[in-house]
């Protein structure tokens, strides 16, 4: 399997896993809660409430919701950059997009305000790093300088 094909696969998997992980955080049951209520004690409605709860199952403050929504951008850009660079290795746009989005993904994981996205974005980051390494390897192999050194 060529490094361009592996770069494409790693980039696409990185984007898909990143979007799937973020979707799990937003729409899936993330934690389990237990609460005691005394609402309606005179009517006999007191007791223990338990069940799964997700991030969007209660109205979250905007300060927590905006970083999660903005976290969808880097995985999409990693996917786009890997596809652009793997199809045209001489293109600097795809490489810059891939590396920039990988750095943005890393910064988003490091500076995560709610410490929840790190777990779900780590596989995406690792695959994005693999795609970057493969992009640099394929870029060196197909550059005119490397071709000239191989001939001389």
N, C-alpha and C positions, 0 to 999 in steps of 0.2 A: 504494500500500500504506500503510495507516495506521500510525502510530507504535506503537500497541498491538500490532498484528500483528508488526511488526518487533521489538519488545521481546520478545514471546513466542518468536519464532524465534531471536533472539540468545541468550536465556536457555536455551532447550532445547539449542541447539547447544553452548553453553558447558558445560552439564552433561554432555552426551554425549561431547564431546571430552575433558573432564577425566577422566571415568570410563574412556574408552578409553585415554588416555595413561597413567593409573595402572595399568591392567590390563597395558599393554605393559611397564611397568617391572617389575611383579610376575611376569608369566608369560612374557614374550617374551625372546628372546636379546638382551641389552643390550650385552655386550662379548665380545671374542674373547680367548681365553687361549692361552698357550703355556707348557708346563711340561716340565721334564726330570726323569725319574725314574730312580732306581737301585735300585728295589725288585726284589728277586730277581735280583741281578746274577749269582749263581752258577747260576741257571737260565736266564739269557739274556734276562730281561725288562727290559732297560733301553732307553731311547729317548726320543723327543720326543713329547709329547702335545699336540695342538692341537684346538680346537673352539670352538663358540659356548657362552656361558654366560649364564645369567639370574640375576636377583636371588634367586629362590626355589629355584634349582637347588642351592644349598648352604645349610646351616642358618645363617641370618643371626642376629646378636645381636638381642635384643629392642629394644635402644636404637635400632636402625636400622629395625626392622619396624613399631614403633608409630607413628612419624610418617607412614609411608606409608599405613598403615591409616586413621589419622585424617585423612589428606588426601582420602579419599573423601567426607567429610562436606560440605565447602564446595561442590563442584560440584553435589551433590544439593540443597543448600539454595538455590543460585543458580537451579537449574531450578525448584524449588518456588516461590520468591519471584517469579520472572518470570511463572510461570503464574498465581499468585494475583493479582498486581498488574495483569497485562494483562486478566484477566477482570473485575476490579472495581477501576478506577483510584482510586476514593475510599478503598480499603482501605489503611490505614497498615501493617497486618501484612505484607502482601506486599512493600511498599517497604522496611520495616525489615529483613525477612528477606533481600531481594535485596542491599541495601547492606551489611548485616552479613556476609553470606556472601562478598561480593566483597572486603571488607576482610580477612576471614579467609584467603581464597585468596591475596591479596597478601602477607599476613604469612607464610603457609606457604611461599611462593616465596622471600621475602627471607631467612627464617631456616631454610632447608632444610639439615639437618645433613650430608647426603651429596652435595649439589650435583648431584643427578641428576634431581630432580623439576622443576627450573626449566625445562628444555627441553620436557618433556612437558606442563606445565601452563600455559605461556605463551599458547597459543591460547585456552585456556579463560578465562584472566584477561582477555584483550583483548575477547572476546565478552561477558564479564560486565560490563566497563566500558561497552561499547556499550549493553547492556541497562539499566544504571543511568542513563546519560545519557538514553536514550529514556523511561525511567520518570519521570524528573524533568520532561522536556519534556511528556509526556502529563499529568502531574499538574498542571502549571501551566496547561495549556490547559483542563482540565476542572474547575479549582477555582472555587468561587463568587465569589471575589474577582476572578479574571481575567474571569469572565463579566459581573460588574457593571461592570468598567472598560471592557469592550468595548461595553456598551450605553450607558454614560454618556459 
